[in-house]
Amino acid sequence: MLAILKNEFDDNHLHWMKACEHFGVQFEVVDIVSQQWLDILKSKAWLGFLVCPSGRQSHFKTLYDERLSILNELYSSKLFFPSLTEVKLHENKKYLSYWLRANEIPHPRTYVFYNQLEAKGFITNYEQQKLVGKLNIGASGKGVVILRDKINQLNYIEKAFSEGIGQSWGPNMAMGGWMHRIKKLIKDPSRIKKRLQIYNMNRLEIQKDFVIFQEYIEHKFEWRVVRIGDSFFAHQKTKQGDKASGTKGIEYIIPSDNLLNFVREVTETYGFNCMAIDLFEDGMGGYLINEMQCIFGHVQSFICAKNDRPGRLLTENGGWFFQEGVFNENLSYNLRLETFLDFLQNEGAFRSER
């Protein structure tokens, strides 16, 4: 039996459940936020764990990472999907910046300050005009602001170390597709309640007593490359205003082999099998990793397309080719689970239940 490790709010566990039902897999949903989480998990034998990391409020993110770390120690011989490292990088921009720097992976220069005077001194000596202010947690571009001059940058620091910085909340005005979104709400009114809950959670998430700055990279678009097992997907996220994150503008363009090879090398080096990576081109033929998320959605029912036909990218004999087909059903959770089951079967662990 597989354990689905539910978080405090999001519906990721529902997609895992749907995928398990699709493949005829036995599962049980365990609320990792519950006081009884450890007793419940220790009471049964599990073949593996399907993970639903938290990503909206920092205290629940901390809870999930801490408890998953304990489980990873207790069940070191079992498989977690996504892995613990993938989860720790998810929605934690501080940790991501430390990890990228420590492993010497190209990324925009990022600065984390817990000392107000040190942060102000940095701004005084910073040579570029634009600077990006980021909140540690917050997807779809929420909490990302472009600070255009030293006055705004110093004011940002002052606010962060006094009342704190909040993220934007409410409908994402950059997304567009209003008629489609309204139709979905009319068809399923429960979505309204859920959206209001999400907006309130975003409103309550305040970052205080530290700041995260990132150098501004001039760009016309941002690449998103997704790896799930041996399947790769890619598209461009188009820019609106000063940023591409959160706009939901997409151009289905197949990237160069160089970009795909870069992502494959990073993911294979660190054993990542469920990861979306957002990248800038550095203008010199290289790439800079901006974000890494192990749980991600997609606007359409597919992530990658060629000539308006959905598919995926595969590598063979050192080269890349596009395979047409539908591979992202159920927000790609079916493919996630298929990948996970293959891992288990290769270990001889899952043959009795498949």
N, C-alpha and C positions, 0 to 999 in steps of 0.2 A: 504493500500500500504506500502511496505517496502522501506527504503532508504538504498542503498549501498553506503557507504562512501569511495569513491575512494581516494587513496593516489597519490603521485606525479609521480609514475612510474610503479610499479609492476603490474602484471596481475591478482592479487587476485580478483579484481572486475569482471573480465571476468569469473572466476570460479563460483563466486556468481551468476552472470547472467545466466550461463548455468544451475546451480542448480535450480534457480527460474523458468526457462523455463521448466525444467524437471518436476517440481511439479505444474506447471500452476499457479504460484504466480505472482501477480502484483508487479512491482518494478520500481524504478527510480534511476539512478546513479547520485550521487552528488559529484562533485569534491571539497573535503574539503580544498584543497590548494587555491582555487579561492578566490579572494577578496569578492565575493558575496555569499560565502558559508552559512553564517548565515541567510541572507535575503531569500535565496532559501529554506532553511530548515524550517524557521518560516512561510513560505507562505502556507504550506500544513500540513494536519493531517497525522501522521505516526503511523503505528501499532508497528513498531520496527526498529532497525538499524542493518544492517549487516556491520561489521567493517573490514577494510583492513589496519592495522597499517603499518606505514612506518618503514623500517629497513635497509636502506643503507647509509644514510647520517644524521649526528646528528642534523643539523638544521631543516630538515624535520621531523625527529623523534620528536623533541621538539614541532614543529608546530602541528603535529597530536595529540600528547598527550594533549596539551593545549586546542585545540579546542574540542576534545572529552570530556575533563573535563567540559567545558562549557555546552555542549549538555547534559551531564549526570546530570547536575544541572537543566537545563531547562526542561528536560524530565525524571525526576526521577522516574515516574511511568511506563516508557516504558522499554522494554528489549533491551539491547545491547549484541551483540554476535560477538566476544568474549566480556567479560565484561571489564569495565574500568581498574580494577586492573590487569587483565590478560594482557591488552595492555601495561600498565605502566611497567610491568616486562619484556615485550618483547624487546629484543635487547637493554637492558640498564643494563649492568653488574654491574655498581655502585649501582643502585637502587635495583637490585636483591640481592646484597650482604647485603645491609642495611636491606632489608625486611626479608631475611632468618635469619639474626642475631637477629633482633628485635623479631621475632616470635619463636626463639630458635629451628629452624629446622636444622638438621644436614647438614653440607656442608663443603667443604674445607675452611680452614681459609683464609680470603681475606682481603687485606689491600689497602686502597685508600688514596693517599697522594696528597695534593695540595701545600705542602710546600717542596721545594727541599732539604733543610737541614734536615728536619725531615725524608724524604725518605732515604737520605744517612745514617743518623744515624741508621735507621732501618736495612739497609743492613749490616752495620758494626757489628751489634750485632746478626744478623740472624744466627742461628746455622746450619740449613740444607744447603746442597750445591746447589741443584737445586731449582729454583723458576720459576713460570710461570708469564710471562708478558702478559697482556690482554688489548686489545682496548675495549672501552665501547660499540661500535657497530660493528657488523660484524659477519655474520653467516658462517657456514661450516668451522670453524677453522681459518678463516681469522683474522689476527691480534693477533693470539696466538703464542707466542714464548717461548721456553724453555731456560732459562738463567742459564747456568751451573756453573758459578762461580762468585765471587764478582766483578771481573773486568768487565765482561759483564753486570752485574746487575747495577753497577755504571755508566757505559757508557750509558746504556738504560735510566737511570734517567737524565743524562746530556743532551742527545738528546731530551728527552721529554720536558725539560724545556728550550730548545733553539730553534731548528728548528721544533721539533715535530716528532711524530711517525706515519708512514703510515702503511696501511695494504697491504698484498700481493694482487696483481691483475693479471689478465690474467687467462688462463685456469688452473683449479685445476689439477695438475699433479698426485695427489694421487688418483683421482677418477677412472682412468682406463676406460675400455669400449670405447676405441677410435673409433673403427670401427662403433659401434652403434651411437656414437655421430656425427661422420662425415656423416653417412647416414641421420640422422635427419636434419643436416644442408643442405644437398643436396636436400632433399625432401621439405624443407621450408627455402629458402634463407633469408627470413625476420629475421630468428633467428640470422643470422650473425650480422645484424645491432643492434639487441637488445643486443647480447652478448658484442659487442664493447661499447655500451652505459653503460652497467653494469661495464665493466672494467674501463671505464673512471670515473665513479662515485666512484668506489673503490679507484682509484688512487688519486682522489681529496680529499678524506676523511682523514684529518690529525688530530691527537689528540695531543694537546699541553697544557702544564702547569699543568698536573696532570698525575699520574701513577696509575695503578691497578696491584697489585701483588696477586698471589694466591699460596698457598703451593702446591708443586708437590705431587700428590698421585700416588704411584706405582700401575700400573694396566696393565692387559693384554687385557682388553676390557672395554667398557662402555655400560651400559644398556640404551636403550631408551624405555620409556613407555609412551604411548599416551592415553589420555582419551578424548572421544567425547561423551558427555551424559553418558549413562550407558555402552557404549562399551569401552573396553580396548584393546590395541594392544601393543606388545612388541617384541623386538629383541635385539641382541648384536651388537654393533658397534666395529668392530675389529681394533686393534692397528697397525699402521704403523709408525716405528720410535718411537718417544716418546709420541705420542698422537693418540687418536681414532677419535677426532672431525675432520670432513671434509674429512676423508679417503673414505667414502662411502662403506667401506667393511662391510658386514652384514652377521651374522649367525642367522638363524631363529630358535631360541631356546626359549622354553617357560620358563619364570622365575619361581622362587619359589612363593608359596603363601605369604611368608613373604614380598617379594618385592612388590607384587601386593597390599597387605594390606597396606603397607607403603604409596604407591602412592594414593590409595583410601582414606586413612585417611587425607593426606595433601589436596587433591583436594576437598574432602567433607567439611573439616573444613573451607576452604576459598571460597567455592562456585565456584570452577573452573570446567567448563564443556567443555572447548576447550583448551587443554594444552598438549604439549610434554615435558617430563621431562627426562633429561640425568643424570644418576647416576653412581657413583663409589661404589663398595663394600669396606667397611672399614676394612675388615680382621677380624672383631670381630662379624660377623653376622648382622651387620647393614649397612646402606647406607648413602651416602653423595650426596646431590643434587649439580650438577655442572652447569646445565643450565635449564632454563624454557622458552619455546617459544610457544605462542598461534597460530602463523602462521608457518607452517612447510610443507615441501614437503616430498616425499618419492621416492626412486630410482626406485623401482618396482611399479606395479599397486596395491600392497598390502603392509601392514606394519607387519603383523603377519602371521605365517604359522606353521603347524604341519604336519610332514611327507610329506612335499612339497605341502600341500594343504592349501590355504589361509583361513583365518577366523578371529575370534575375541574372546576375553576372557570376560566372563560374571560371575557375582557372584550370588549365590543363597544359601540361608540358611547358610551363613557364609563361604561357600566354593567357589571354582572357577572351571569353566569348559570351554572347548574350543568348540566353535560353528563354524563349517565349513561353508564357504560361501564367497561371494564377497561383501565387505562392504566399499571399499575405492575408488569407481569410482569418476572420476572428482577430483582427488587429495584430496579425502575425503570431498569435499565441499557438495556433496549430503547428506552425513550423518550429516554434520554440520547443514545444513538447516533443515533436518528432525528433528533433535534434537530441533532446535529453534522453529519450527512450533508446536512441541509437547508442548513446554513451553507456547506458545501463546494460544493454544487450551485449555490447562488446566486452563488458566486464563479466558477463554471464550472470548478472544479478536479477535480470527482469524476465528471463525466459519463462518462468513458471506462471506469470500473470498476463503476458501479452497474448 
